[in-house]
Amino acid sequence: MEGETSKSSITKSLLAVKQQSGKSYSQIAEETGLTNVYVAQLFRRQAQLNPDTSSKLQAAVPNIPVELLHEMMKPPMRSYDPNLIQEPAVYRLNEAVMHFGESIKEIINEEFGDGIMSAIDFYCSVDKVKGVDGKDRVVVTFDGKYLPYSEQKSEHMVSRLQRQ
């Protein structure tokens, strides 16, 4: 498992390679068939690169060293800096989720039942569109699998069944 110092140095190297490529996350995503947010997660060591996708990433970012590709294929230490919330864009995203959270939760319950949206079986993207007024708008899409809560019947509890 990579330590925080190692993760930090690997991330700095990955971001430098990305910057040298001159490509945006969206351009790399287009070339690899991934979402732009997932590409950013890969370069920030917040997601694991699938070996089947590594050749596409290497084609999209040819100056990426093989050693860094191998690092990207290792399970990452998914974490974040607690001070990240002070970044205005991150703060506003958090504020939007907190402000609309109760309503979103109620709609999920109405549409699906008692459950949650997975953040593991999950896709996320950021897109730019023109509003009806002609001004740029940000579209953040959260596309997560629905996970229903289950009734906890003791007869279905495998650990108890094995003790009998």
Secondary structure, DSSP 8 states (H G I E B T S, - for coil): ---HHHHHHHHHHHHHHHHHHT--HHHHHHHHTS-HHHHHHHHTTSS---HHHHHHHHHHSTT--HHHHHHHTS-------GGGGGSHHHHHHHHHHHHHHHHHHHHHHHHH-SEEEEEEEEEEEEEEEE-TTS-EEEEEEEEEEEEE-----GGG-HHHHHH-
